[in-house]
Amino acid sequence: MEMKKQTRFKTGIFTFILKVIRYIKRNYFSVSKTIIFELNLDRPGLNSFTELDLYFRLATGEDILSMDKENYDYDEKAKQYFINRLEKGDRCILALHRNKIISYLWVMNGLMELTEYRHIILSNNRAFSYKEFVLEEYRGKRVHSTIYAYLANMLKNEGKCYVVSTVDADNKLSLMTRSRSNFKVIGNIIRIRFFGFSYDYLKKKYILYLQNE
């Protein structure tokens, strides 16, 4: 009888430990992968045909403030962050249809963002595109390819040769979009999160590649 009690006690402790481990993994620990892509601006291979009547311009601070969380994924904290990025020289390309902002794409020169607080230097002939967004009702209408074609043309006219971007490995739609064009996979970033701490690991050979003219 005593042995059964001890067995049940040990089983209960083991079950409790497993539950604690699962809880920590689910809420405080994660490992994910982000794919790094590069597009050669001499042969972008972007299908920019869309039946929508679009025009493009660069965003102002007022544009950022006018966009909300529900439709455009800009809460108050994000608005302040991206207005700060505008002041630091980043640009945001807007795609408009009937005077309505339906898509935006950010571009950074000279740096590639790993996190909001950590960047790596890029070669002078590269730019980094990030935070791509298309309004839900306009997805599947080649808006993304069209705004990217505009970006590629803009950067090429500025003397750039490549544009670099990153996509989370579980973002199947964005991965598929890039697979249909001439985006080249050049590496990946391993992202580790543990109890509020974060670490982003990028192999040195990828860094050297991105910094090589």
N, C-alpha and C positions, 0 to 999 in steps of 0.2 A: 504494500500500500504506500509506504514511504517512498519507494523507488518510483512509483507511478506519479506521485506528487512532484518529485524532483524532475522527472521527465517532462511533465506538463509545464513546470516552471521554466525549464530550459527552452522548451518549445515556444513558450510565451515571450521570453526574452528575445529569442531569435526572430520571431515574427515582428516584435516591436522594433528591433534594430532595422529590419528590412523596410518597415514602413517609414522610419526616419530617413533612411538612405533614399528611398523613392521620393519622399517629400522634398529633400534637399535638392535632388537632381531635377525635380519638376519645377521648383521655385527659385533656386539659388545657384544652380550649376548648369552650364550648357557649353557645348562645343559645336561650332558650325563652320561652314566653309563658304567663302565668297570667291567667285571666279573673276579673274582679271582679263579683260578683253582689250584688243587694240584694233583700230580701223585705219588702214592706209588711205589717206585722202586722195592719192592719185588713182585709186581704183576702189571707190567706196561700195559699189554694187548695191546701192539703196534704191528700192522701188518707191519713188516719191509720187506716184500717181494716186490721186484721190479725187473723188467726185465733189468733195467739199470745196467751197470757195474760201480759201485761207489767205491770210496775210500775216506777216511776222514783224515784230519789233522787240526792242529790248525793254525789260521791265524797269519801272521806277520804284522808289520806296512807297509811293502812294498805291501802286498796283499791288505790292505785297500786302499792305495794310488792308486792302479791299477784299482780299481772298480769305475765306473762312475755313474752319476745321472740317465741317460736314462735307463741303463740296471739293475743296482744294487741298486738304490736309495741312492747313496752317493754323495751329493754335497760337495763343499769344506769345508763348516762349519761342516757337518756331519763327514767328514774324520778326521778333527782335534779333534772333540769330541771323536770319537771312538779310535783314537790313544792314546788319554789321558786315556780312559777307559782301554786300554791294559796296560798302564803304572801303573794303579792303581790295576791291578791284574785280571781284567775280561778276559775271554777267548772267542774266536770266533771259532766255529767249522765250517770248510768248507767241503762241499760235492763236489767232482770233478768227472766229467765224461769225459773221453778222454782228461785229463789234463785241462779241462775247469771248472772253478768255476760255479756251477749251483745252489748252495744253501748255506746259512749260518745261523747260530744260535748262539746268544750270551748267555753267562752264567755268573752270578755274585754270588760270595760266601759271605755269611754273611749279605747281604743287599737285600732289594727289592726296586726297583725304582718306585717312584710315578711320579716324573718329573725328568728332568735333574739335578735339584738342590735340590731335596728332596727325602730322602730314609728312610726306616724303617729297624730296625735290625731284622734279622731272627735268629731262633735257629741254633745251630751248625750242626744239622742233615738235614738242608734244604739248597737248592740252588735256585736261581731265574733265569729263562730263559726269554730272551726278544729279540726283533727285529729279528723275524723269516722271512726268505725270500727264495723264490724259483723262478728261472727264469721262465717267463711266458710260454715258450714253453715246460717246463718240469712239469708243474702243472698237477695234476690228475694222476701222475705216482707213487704215494706213496713215493715221495722223502722226504716229510716232516716227515712221520712216520719213515722212515729209519734213517734220521739224528737224530730224537728224540730218537730212540732206541739206537743209538750210544752214545748219551748224557747220557741216563739213565744208560747204562752199565758203562760208564766212572765214573759217580758220585757214583754209587753203589760201585765200586772198591775203591773209595776214602773214603768210610764210610758214605756216605749220605744215608738218608732214603726217602726223598721226594724232588721233584722239583716243584716249584711254578711258575705259569705263569699268565699273564693277557691278556684278549681279550676284545676289544670294543664290546658292546652289539649289535651294528648294523653290525658287521663283521660275517655274516651268515656262510661263508665258514669255517672260523677258528672255530666257535662254533660247526659246524657239524663235523669237523675233531676230535675235542675233545670228542664229544658225542659218537664216534665210538670206543673210547678207554676207559681206566679206570680212566680218569680224574674226579675228584670230585670237585663240586662247593662248595667253602667254604665262599664266601661272595662277596661283590661288593664295588667299589669305585664310589662315586658321584663326578663328575668333573664339577665345575662351572667356567665359563669364563665371565668377565664383564669389558669392556673398558681396555683391556690389563692386568687386574688383574686376577689371577687364584687361585682357592682354591679346594683342593682335600680332600674330607671327607671320612674317613675310620673309621667305628665303632670300639670302643675300644675292643670289644669282638673278632673281627677278628685279631687285632694286638696281643692280648694275645694268641690266638690260634697259630699264626705264630711264636711266640716266645717261645712256650711251646715245650719242648723236647718230 
